[in-house]
Amino acid sequence: MSVPPLGRRKRSDDIAELIERAISTGEFKEGDAMPSEKELAERFSVGRPSVRQALFVLQQQGLVEITSGARARVTAPSGKFLSGQLAGLIRRLTATGHGHEHMEQARLLFEAGVAWQAARVATDEDIARLKAALDANAAALGNTGAFIRTDVAFHYELTVITRNPVFAGVHDALVGWLIDQRTTTIHMPDADRLSVRDHTAIYEAVAAHDPMRAFHEMTSHLRLISELYRESKRLSEEILRQVARDVAGRIERERESMWSAPEGEPEKAAKLSESKRSKKKAAGG
């Protein structure tokens, strides 16, 4: 069998790679204005449209900033930019067949590791802030909106304790998905109280500077949330399916009752039957 030829690499991709290399080696430094499109085109022996497309690709990667009427400027990908890119990837991933399951696995490893690191490095001030976040979460019991916000804030406080901006960025990217998951699970009976119970155990492990215990308490908590999410989704589908069956059955019984013969009134029933046949004939049935 013949193998179809691979798609040809665009010239702009090659130019983007060369410019990225110049940035990484320090030839083009962060904050510097780039050479003009004309100068870059002459340097790489290509047309200006290829340079323009290459700069657009680099802008999408957060490496340059393009302003109308000015030269492109070298930038460093910010935490906000990287979080936005990752959040978009998460939205696309969770829309696929096994995407939610994959995200749950990734979150379990990530947050369990964050809890472990937080327990290692937490200062007295960190522990006080985490306790305040826990108290706010407990105080929000019964208030769905406030509980979800304080739930997410408790998990965020753990990333702050690690003093690792990568962890904070990953958490920011996960926030949208986390809120969706908690909005689903919060309606399960006692889900909020179980969550506060788990948060308390996590806090106590961090306050005791016990990394392994913190790791296991977070793992147990996230497994609970995952199971509640799956059961909530399953029960919602079953309930809605049963409601649909009940409504359809009721409508069918009303329809049959409408055309059934009232007991002791055969002549009336005959007229109803004749009327039904006439309507059907007139409709072309």
N, C-alpha and C positions, 0 to 999 in steps of 0.2 A: 504494500500500500504506500502511496506517496504521502509525504507529510507536508501539509500546507505551510508556506513560508510564514515566519513570525512577523508581527507588525514592526515596521521600521521605527527606530528610535527617532524622536523629533530633535531637530537641531537645537531648539530652545531648552530641551532637557540637558543636553551637553553643556550649553552655556551656563545654565543654572548651577550645574555641578562644579564648573570651573570657578564661578563667582563664590560659591559656598566654600570652596577650598581656599580661595584668597582671603575670605573672612576668617576661617578657622586658623590659618597660619599667621594672622595678624596684619596682612598687607592692607586690608580694609578693616579699620578698627571701629568698635562700637561708638556710635555718635557721629562718625565721619560721613560727609556727603560722598556719594559714589561718583565716579566719572560719569560724564554725560552719556546718553544713549549712543550718540555719534562716536564718542571715544571708545566705548565698549564694543561697538560694532566693528570699528577699525582694528581694535586689539584682537578680536576673535575671528576677524575676516568673515563676518556674517552681516545680514541685513538688519536694520533697526527693528523690524517687526519681531525677529527672533529674540533680540535683546529685551524688547518690551515684554514679551511673553515669559522670558526667563525671570525677569524681575517680579512679574506677577506671581509666578510659582514660589519665589523666595518670600514674597510678602505673605502668601498663604501659610508658609512655614514659620512666620514670625521673625525672619532674619533681616528683612529690610522694610522700610516704611516709605510708601509712595504718596507724594502730595502733588496735586495738580499744579503745574507751572514751576516746579522745583525739582532738583535732582533727588533721586532716591537716597535715603539715609540708612546706614547700617544700624540695626537694633538687635537686642538680645531677646529671645522669647521670654515673656514675662510669665509669672505663675498663673495670672488670670488667663493669658492666652492659652497656655498649655492645658489648664483646667477646662476651658471652653472646647478645645479640640477633643479632649478625652470624654467630656460629657456628650458630645455629638456621637462619638464612637459607641458609648454605652447605650444611647437611645437606639442606634441602629442594631446593636447586638441584641438587646432585650426584645426587639421586634421579631427576631428569628425563632425557630422552633425550640431550640434548647438554650436560647440566650439567657433567660432568667435563671436557669439552673447554673449556667456557667458563671453568671454574676454573683450568685450566692456563694459559690465555691471561692471565687476571688475575694469577695468581701470577708469571708470567714478567715482566710489566711492573713489578709491585710489587717483587719481590726484586732485579731488575736495577737498579731505581732506588735501592733501599736500599744495594746494593753501591757504586753510583756515589757516593752521599752519604757513605757510610762512608769511602771513599777520600779524599774531600775534607776531612773534619773529624777523622779519627783522630789521637789523641795517642799518644805513646810508650806510655802506660799501656794505652790501648785496644788497641794492636797486641800488647802482651804478653799481654793477656787473650785476644785472638783466637788467638794462637799456642798458648796453653794449651788452648783449646777444640779446635783442630786436632790437637794432640798426643793429647788424650783420645780423639778420634774415631779416629785411626790406631791407638792402643793397643787399641781395641775390635774390631779386625778378627778375624773368626771367632766373635765372640759377638753373635749376632743382636740380642738385647734391648738390650744395652749399646750396640751400634753405632747402633741407631735413636735411642736417647736422645741420644747424643753428636752424631749427625748433626743432629737438630733443635736441639740446644743451640748448635751452630756457627752455624746460620742466625739463631738468636735473638740471639747476641752481636753480629752485624752490626747488628741493629735498635737494640741498646743503644748502640752507637757513635754512631748518628745523633743521639741525645738528643732524639728526637721521639716523644712518648708515643702519637701516632696510629699510627706505624709499629709500636710495641710492641703496641698493642691489636689491630691487624690480624693481626699474627703470632699472638697468643694465640688469636684466632678461627679461624685456619687450622690450629692444631696437630692437632686431631682428624683432619682430612682429610690432613694431611701424614703422620701416623703410619700411616694406612691405606695411603697410596700407597707409602711406604717399606717397609712390611711385605710388600707384594706384590712390589716390585722387588728386595728384598734377596736373594731366593732365586735370582735369575739368576746364572749363573757370573760371577765377577769383578766383580759389581755394586758390592760394597763397596770394592774396590781402585780401581775407576774413580772412585767418588765421592770417595775420599780424594785421588786425583790432582787432581780438579777443585777440591776445597776448598783444596788447597795452592796452586793457581794463583790462586784468588780471594784467599787470604791474601797472597800475594806482591804482587798488584796493589794491595791496600789498604795494605800496608806501604810500597810505593813511592809512595803518594799519587798513583796514576794512575787517576782516575775512569773514563775511557773503557775502559781495559783491564779494570777491575773489572766494568764493565757487560757487556762482551762475554764475559768468563770465566763470569759467572753465567748469562748467556743460554745459552751453550754447555752448561753443566752441567744446566740445567733442561730443555733440549731432549733431552739424553741420558736423563734420568730419565723424561720423558714417553714417549719411544720404548720404553724398557725396560718401562714399565708396560703399554703397549698390547700389546707382544709377549708379555709374561708372561700377560696375560689371554687373548690369542688362543691361545697354546700350551696353557694350562690347559684351555680349552674343547675343543680338538682332542684332547688326551690323554684327557680324561674321556669324550669321545664315542667314541674308539677303544676304550677299556676297556669301555664299555657294549656296543659291537658284538661285542667278543671274548667277553664273558661270555654274551651272548645266543646267539652262534654255538655256544659250547661246550655250553650247555644243550640247544640244538636237536639237536646231534650225539648227545648222550647219550640224548635221548628217542628219536631214530630208531634208535639202536643197541639200545635196550631192546626194540623191537618187530621188529627185523629177524630173518630166519631164520638160525639158526646153521648154518654150512655142514656138510652131511652128516647133518643131523637134521631131515628134512622133517616127520616125524610130530609132533615136539615143536613145530615151527614152526606146524603146523596147529592144535595145541591152544592155543598162545598166541594165534593169530588168532581162534579160536572164543571164547576167554575174553574177548578184547578186544571182540568183537561183542556178547557177552552183557552185559558191563558197560555198553556204550553203550545197549543196548536197555533195560536196567533203569533207566538214568538218563533214559529218555524220549527218547534221541537217534535 
